[in-house]
Amino acid sequence: MSGMKNVRVFLAAILGLFLCTPVFSDEKFEELAEKAKAGDAVAQNNLGMMYFSGKGVPKDYVEAVKWYRKAAEQGRVASQKNLGMMYHKGYGVPQNDVEAAKWLRKAADQGLAAAQFDLGAMYNAGKGVPQDKNEAVKWFRKAAEQGNAVAQCSLGVMYAKGAGVPKDDVEAVKCFHKAAEQGYAAAQSNLGALYILGRGVPKDYAKAYMWLNLAAAKGYEQATKNRDMLDKRMTKEQISESQKLTREWLERKAKENGE
């Protein structure tokens, strides 16, 4: 079983790239622009989204930043997150992680889970703020408690590594499981790895294979590698049991989603 030492657990992500979804998207550009110019923060954010995506108007990151900023300065939480992302990526403004962290913190302080995760990731990496694993855990936890799957997975990695918290594989498994149940591939892969190693859970190749297979089906490369390595060490009975567990999980999720 020496090959099992190659099983690895990875941090899911460094920073989120996704913008906050517009509250509405059916208004015509002229109507939206009129409301935005009149100071409507929702319209300002959505106008920024239009310029960012190029939907209905030519793509223009500078204009996107302009409207995000107007809404963000009014306290619009989605715009604060979006403006932070623009600074982090250098879209429409010079790249500046200090400014990114400033705006993400404003959104995080208002309780936006996506911004809380991003701020935690910045503390974890030392981007725009001094590196501080304790602060990273604090913000990952806030987002995780709201059900953010990426934050749950990242918090699990912190427990698995003992970064910012005492090393605790049982807690890592709990965090990974929450995110894995939401279908988050990185968490499914990490959970599968811990089942292979018997860290935080009893060693169980059938359950490991199930989680790795689910993650691999989403194209998660590390899960595919671990699954294929594990496949060579499993009995036919274990593979059969894993296939049964996978079917049951997929059927349960389909029912939960009303499919």
C-alpha positions as a Markdown table, in Angstrom:
| # | Residue | x | y | z |
|---|---|---|---|---|
| 1 | Met | 0.0 | 0.0 | 0.0 |
| 2 | Ser | 3.0 | 2.3 | -0.3 |
| 3 | Gly | 1.3 | 4.0 | -3.3 |
| 4 | Met | -1.3 | 5.4 | -0.9 |
| 5 | Lys | 1.3 | 7.9 | 0.3 |
| 6 | Asn | 0.7 | 9.7 | -3.0 |
| 7 | Val | -2.9 | 10.6 | -2.1 |
| 8 | Arg | -3.1 | 14.3 | -1.5 |
| 9 | Val | -5.5 | 16.9 | -0.1 |
| 10 | Phe | -5.7 | 20.2 | -1.8 |
| 11 | Leu | -7.0 | 23.7 | -1.0 |
| 12 | Ala | -10.0 | 24.2 | -3.2 |
| 13 | Ala | -9.4 | 27.7 | -4.4 |
| 14 | Ile | -7.4 | 30.9 | -3.9 |
| 15 | Leu | -10.0 | 33.6 | -4.8 |
| 16 | Gly | -13.5 | 33.6 | -6.2 |
| 17 | Leu | -13.8 | 35.1 | -9.7 |
| 18 | Phe | -17.6 | 35.2 | -9.9 |
| 19 | Leu | -19.6 | 38.4 | -9.8 |
| 20 | Cys | -22.7 | 38.7 | -7.7 |
| 21 | Thr | -25.8 | 37.9 | -9.8 |
| 22 | Pro | -27.9 | 40.9 | -10.9 |
| 23 | Val | -31.2 | 41.3 | -9.0 |
| 24 | Phe | -33.0 | 41.6 | -12.3 |
| 25 | Ser | -31.9 | 41.5 | -16.0 |
| 26 | Asp | -35.0 | 42.2 | -18.1 |
| 27 | Glu | -34.9 | 46.0 | -18.2 |
| 28 | Lys | -33.7 | 47.7 | -21.3 |
| 29 | Phe | -30.4 | 49.4 | -21.2 |
| 30 | Glu | -31.9 | 52.9 | -21.5 |
| 31 | Glu | -34.3 | 52.3 | -18.6 |
| 32 | Leu | -31.5 | 50.8 | -16.5 |
| 33 | Ala | -29.1 | 53.7 | -17.3 |
| 34 | Glu | -31.7 | 56.3 | -16.4 |
| 35 | Lys | -32.3 | 54.7 | -13.0 |
| 36 | Ala | -28.5 | 54.3 | -12.5 |
| 37 | Lys | -27.9 | 58.0 | -13.3 |
| 38 | Ala | -30.6 | 58.9 | -10.8 |
| 39 | Gly | -28.7 | 57.1 | -8.1 |
| 40 | Asp | -30.5 | 53.7 | -7.9 |
| 41 | Ala | -27.8 | 51.4 | -6.5 |
| 42 | Val | -29.4 | 48.2 | -7.8 |
| 43 | Ala | -29.5 | 49.6 | -11.3 |
| 44 | Gln | -26.0 | 50.9 | -10.9 |
| 45 | Asn | -24.8 | 47.4 | -10.0 |
| 46 | Asn | -26.7 | 45.8 | -12.8 |
| 47 | Leu | -25.5 | 48.3 | -15.3 |
| 48 | Gly | -22.0 | 47.5 | -14.2 |
| 49 | Met | -22.8 | 43.8 | -14.8 |
| 50 | Met | -23.9 | 44.6 | -18.3 |
| 51 | Tyr | -20.7 | 46.4 | -19.1 |
| 52 | Phe | -18.7 | 43.6 | -17.5 |
| 53 | Ser | -20.3 | 40.8 | -19.5 |
| 54 | Gly | -21.0 | 42.8 | -22.7 |
| 55 | Lys | -24.6 | 41.8 | -22.5 |
| 56 | Gly | -26.7 | 44.4 | -24.3 |
| 57 | Val | -23.7 | 46.8 | -24.6 |
| 58 | Pro | -20.1 | 46.6 | -25.7 |
| 59 | Lys | -17.9 | 45.1 | -23.0 |
| 60 | Asp | -16.2 | 47.9 | -21.1 |
| 61 | Tyr | -14.4 | 47.1 | -17.8 |
| 62 | Val | -13.8 | 50.8 | -17.1 |
| 63 | Glu | -17.5 | 51.5 | -17.3 |
| 64 | Ala | -18.2 | 48.4 | -15.2 |
| 65 | Val | -15.9 | 49.7 | -12.5 |
| 66 | Lys | -17.5 | 53.2 | -12.6 |
| 67 | Trp | -21.0 | 51.8 | -11.9 |
| 68 | Tyr | -19.9 | 49.3 | -9.4 |
| 69 | Arg | -18.1 | 52.0 | -7.5 |
| 70 | Lys | -21.1 | 54.3 | -7.4 |
| 71 | Ala | -23.3 | 51.5 | -6.0 |
| 72 | Ala | -20.6 | 50.3 | -3.7 |
| 73 | Glu | -20.2 | 53.7 | -2.2 |
| 74 | Gln | -23.9 | 53.6 | -1.3 |
| 75 | Gly | -23.3 | 50.4 | 0.6 |
| 76 | Arg | -24.6 | 48.0 | -2.1 |
| 77 | Val | -23.0 | 44.7 | -0.9 |
| 78 | Ala | -23.0 | 43.0 | -4.3 |
| 79 | Ser | -21.2 | 46.0 | -5.8 |
| 80 | Gln | -18.6 | 46.0 | -3.1 |
| 81 | Lys | -17.8 | 42.4 | -3.8 |
| 82 | Asn | -17.8 | 43.0 | -7.5 |
| 83 | Leu | -15.5 | 46.1 | -7.2 |
| 84 | Gly | -13.1 | 44.1 | -5.0 |
| 85 | Met | -13.0 | 41.4 | -7.7 |
| 86 | Met | -12.2 | 44.0 | -10.4 |
| 87 | Tyr | -9.3 | 45.3 | -8.3 |
| 88 | His | -8.0 | 41.8 | -7.6 |
| 89 | Lys | -8.0 | 40.9 | -11.3 |
| 90 | Gly | -7.0 | 44.3 | -12.6 |
| 91 | Tyr | -10.1 | 44.7 | -14.8 |
| 92 | Gly | -10.8 | 48.3 | -15.6 |
| 93 | Val | -8.4 | 49.5 | -12.9 |
| 94 | Pro | -4.7 | 48.9 | -12.1 |
| 95 | Gln | -4.4 | 45.6 | -10.2 |
| 96 | Asn | -4.4 | 46.3 | -6.5 |
| 97 | Asp | -5.0 | 43.7 | -3.9 |
| 98 | Val | -5.0 | 46.3 | -1.0 |
| 99 | Glu | -8.0 | 48.0 | -2.7 |
| 100 | Ala | -9.5 | 44.6 | -3.4 |
| 101 | Ala | -9.3 | 43.6 | 0.3 |
| 102 | Lys | -10.8 | 46.9 | 1.3 |
| 103 | Trp | -13.9 | 46.4 | -0.7 |
| 104 | Leu | -14.2 | 42.8 | 0.0 |
| 105 | Arg | -14.1 | 43.5 | 3.7 |
| 106 | Lys | -17.0 | 46.0 | 3.4 |
| 107 | Ala | -19.1 | 43.3 | 1.7 |
| 108 | Ala | -17.9 | 40.6 | 4.2 |
| 109 | Asp | -18.8 | 42.8 | 7.2 |
| 110 | Gln | -22.3 | 43.0 | 5.7 |
| 111 | Gly | -22.5 | 39.2 | 5.8 |
| 112 | Leu | -22.0 | 38.3 | 2.1 |
| 113 | Ala | -20.7 | 34.8 | 2.2 |
| 114 | Ala | -18.8 | 35.0 | -1.2 |
| 115 | Ala | -16.9 | 38.1 | 0.0 |
| 116 | Gln | -16.2 | 36.4 | 3.4 |
| 117 | Phe | -14.6 | 33.5 | 1.6 |
| 118 | Asp | -12.6 | 35.8 | -0.7 |
| 119 | Leu | -11.3 | 37.8 | 2.2 |
| 120 | Gly | -10.3 | 34.6 | 4.0 |
| 121 | Ala | -8.5 | 33.5 | 0.9 |
| 122 | Met | -6.6 | 36.8 | 0.8 |
| 123 | Tyr | -5.5 | 36.3 | 4.4 |
| 124 | Asn | -4.5 | 32.8 | 3.7 |
| 125 | Ala | -2.3 | 33.8 | 0.8 |
| 126 | Gly | -1.2 | 37.2 | 2.2 |
| 127 | Lys | -2.6 | 39.1 | -0.8 |
| 128 | Gly | -3.6 | 42.7 | 0.0 |
| 129 | Val | -3.4 | 42.0 | 3.7 |
| 130 | Pro | -0.7 | 40.5 | 6.0 |
| 131 | Gln | -0.8 | 36.7 | 5.8 |
| 132 | Asp | -2.7 | 35.5 | 8.8 |
| 133 | Lys | -4.0 | 31.9 | 8.9 |
| 134 | Asn | -6.2 | 32.6 | 12.0 |
| 135 | Glu | -8.0 | 35.4 | 10.1 |
| 136 | Ala | -8.3 | 33.2 | 7.1 |
| 137 | Val | -10.0 | 30.5 | 9.3 |
| 138 | Lys | -12.3 | 33.2 | 10.8 |
| 139 | Trp | -13.6 | 34.3 | 7.5 |
| 140 | Phe | -13.8 | 30.8 | 6.0 |
| 141 | Arg | -15.9 | 29.8 | 9.0 |
| 142 | Lys | -18.3 | 32.8 | 8.6 |
| 143 | Ala | -18.9 | 31.9 | 5.0 |
| 144 | Ala | -19.0 | 28.1 | 5.7 |
| 145 | Glu | -21.7 | 28.7 | 8.3 |
| 146 | Gln | -23.9 | 30.3 | 5.7 |
| 147 | Gly | -23.5 | 27.2 | 3.5 |
| 148 | Asn | -20.8 | 28.4 | 1.1 |
| 149 | Ala | -19.4 | 25.1 | -0.3 |
| 150 | Val | -16.0 | 26.6 | -1.3 |
| 151 | Ala | -15.5 | 28.0 | 2.2 |
| 152 | Gln | -16.6 | 24.7 | 3.8 |
| 153 | Cys | -14.0 | 22.9 | 1.7 |
| 154 | Ser | -11.3 | 25.5 | 2.5 |
| 155 | Leu | -12.1 | 25.3 | 6.2 |
| 156 | Gly | -11.7 | 21.6 | 5.9 |
| 157 | Val | -8.3 | 22.0 | 4.4 |
| 158 | Met | -7.2 | 24.3 | 7.2 |
| 159 | Tyr | -8.2 | 21.6 | 9.8 |
| 160 | Ala | -6.5 | 18.9 | 7.7 |
| 161 | Lys | -3.3 | 20.9 | 7.6 |
| 162 | Gly | -3.5 | 22.5 | 11.1 |
| 163 | Ala | -3.3 | 25.9 | 9.6 |
| 164 | Gly | -4.9 | 28.6 | 11.8 |
| 165 | Val | -6.6 | 25.9 | 13.9 |
| 166 | Pro | -5.3 | 22.8 | 15.7 |
| 167 | Lys | -5.0 | 19.9 | 13.3 |
| 168 | Asp | -8.2 | 17.9 | 13.5 |
| 169 | Asp | -9.0 | 15.4 | 10.8 |
| 170 | Val | -12.5 | 14.7 | 12.3 |
| 171 | Glu | -13.4 | 18.4 | 11.8 |
| 172 | Ala | -11.9 | 18.3 | 8.4 |
| 173 | Val | -14.1 | 15.4 | 7.4 |
| 174 | Lys | -17.2 | 17.3 | 8.7 |
| 175 | Cys | -16.3 | 20.3 | 6.6 |
| 176 | Phe | -15.5 | 18.3 | 3.5 |
| 177 | His | -18.7 | 16.3 | 3.9 |
| 178 | Lys | -20.9 | 19.4 | 4.0 |
| 179 | Ala | -19.4 | 20.8 | 0.8 |
| 180 | Ala | -19.3 | 17.3 | -0.9 |
| 181 | Glu | -23.1 | 16.9 | -0.2 |
| 182 | Gln | -23.6 | 20.1 | -2.2 |
| 183 | Gly | -21.8 | 18.6 | -5.1 |
| 184 | Tyr | -18.5 | 20.5 | -4.8 |
| 185 | Ala | -15.9 | 18.4 | -6.6 |
| 186 | Ala | -12.8 | 19.6 | -4.6 |
| 187 | Ala | -14.5 | 18.6 | -1.3 |
| 188 | Gln | -15.6 | 15.2 | -2.8 |
| 189 | Ser | -12.0 | 14.6 | -3.9 |
| 190 | Asn | -10.6 | 15.6 | -0.5 |
| 191 | Leu | -13.2 | 13.5 | 1.4 |
| 192 | Gly | -12.4 | 10.5 | -0.8 |
| 193 | Ala | -8.7 | 10.9 | 0.0 |
| 194 | Leu | -9.3 | 10.9 | 3.7 |
| 195 | Tyr | -11.4 | 7.7 | 3.4 |
| 196 | Ile | -8.4 | 6.1 | 1.6 |
| 197 | Leu | -6.0 | 7.2 | 4.3 |
| 198 | Gly | -8.4 | 6.6 | 7.3 |
| 199 | Arg | -7.9 | 10.1 | 8.5 |
| 200 | Gly | -10.8 | 11.4 | 10.6 |
| 201 | Val | -12.9 | 8.4 | 9.4 |
| 202 | Pro | -12.4 | 4.6 | 9.4 |
| 203 | Lys | -10.6 | 3.6 | 6.2 |
| 204 | Asp | -13.3 | 2.6 | 3.7 |
| 205 | Tyr | -12.3 | 2.1 | 0.0 |
| 206 | Ala | -15.9 | 1.8 | -1.2 |
| 207 | Lys | -16.8 | 5.2 | 0.2 |
| 208 | Ala | -13.5 | 6.6 | -1.0 |
| 209 | Tyr | -14.2 | 5.4 | -4.5 |
| 210 | Met | -17.7 | 6.8 | -4.5 |
| 211 | Trp | -16.6 | 10.3 | -3.6 |
| 212 | Leu | -13.6 | 10.2 | -5.9 |
| 213 | Asn | -15.8 | 9.0 | -8.8 |
| 214 | Leu | -18.3 | 11.7 | -8.2 |
| 215 | Ala | -15.6 | 14.4 | -8.3 |
| 216 | Ala | -13.9 | 12.7 | -11.3 |
| 217 | Ala | -17.2 | 12.9 | -13.2 |
| 218 | Lys | -17.0 | 16.7 | -12.9 |
| 219 | Gly | -13.5 | 16.7 | -14.4 |
| 220 | Tyr | -11.6 | 17.1 | -11.1 |
| 221 | Glu | -8.1 | 15.8 | -12.1 |
| 222 | Gln | -6.7 | 14.9 | -8.7 |
| 223 | Ala | -9.9 | 12.8 | -8.0 |
| 224 | Thr | -9.4 | 10.9 | -11.2 |
| 225 | Lys | -5.8 | 10.1 | -10.3 |
| 226 | Asn | -6.6 | 8.9 | -6.8 |
| 227 | Arg | -9.6 | 6.9 | -8.0 |
| 228 | Asp | -7.6 | 5.1 | -10.7 |
| 229 | Met | -4.8 | 4.4 | -8.2 |
| 230 | Leu | -7.4 | 3.0 | -5.7 |
| 231 | Asp | -9.2 | 0.9 | -8.4 |
| 232 | Lys | -6.1 | -1.3 | -8.6 |
| 233 | Arg | -6.3 | -2.1 | -4.9 |
| 234 | Met | -10.0 | -2.8 | -4.6 |
| 235 | Thr | -11.8 | -6.2 | -4.7 |
| 236 | Lys | -14.7 | -6.8 | -7.0 |
| 237 | Glu | -17.0 | -6.7 | -3.9 |
| 238 | Gln | -15.7 | -3.3 | -2.9 |
| 239 | Ile | -16.2 | -1.9 | -6.4 |
| 240 | Ser | -19.7 | -3.3 | -6.5 |
| 241 | Glu | -20.5 | -1.7 | -3.1 |
| 242 | Ser | -19.1 | 1.6 | -4.3 |
| 243 | Gln | -21.2 | 1.6 | -7.4 |
| 244 | Lys | -24.3 | 0.9 | -5.2 |
| 245 | Leu | -23.4 | 3.8 | -2.9 |
| 246 | Thr | -22.9 | 6.1 | -5.9 |
| 247 | Arg | -26.3 | 5.2 | -7.4 |
| 248 | Glu | -28.0 | 5.7 | -4.1 |
| 249 | Trp | -26.3 | 9.1 | -3.6 |
| 250 | Leu | -27.3 | 10.3 | -7.1 |
| 251 | Glu | -30.8 | 9.1 | -6.7 |
| 252 | Arg | -31.1 | 10.9 | -3.3 |
| 253 | Lys | -29.8 | 14.1 | -4.8 |
| 254 | Ala | -32.2 | 13.8 | -7.8 |
| 255 | Lys | -35.1 | 13.5 | -5.4 |
| 256 | Glu | -33.9 | 16.4 | -3.3 |
| 257 | Asn | -33.7 | 18.6 | -6.4 |
| 258 | Gly | -37.1 | 17.5 | -7.6 |
| 259 | Glu | -35.8 | 15.7 | -10.7 |
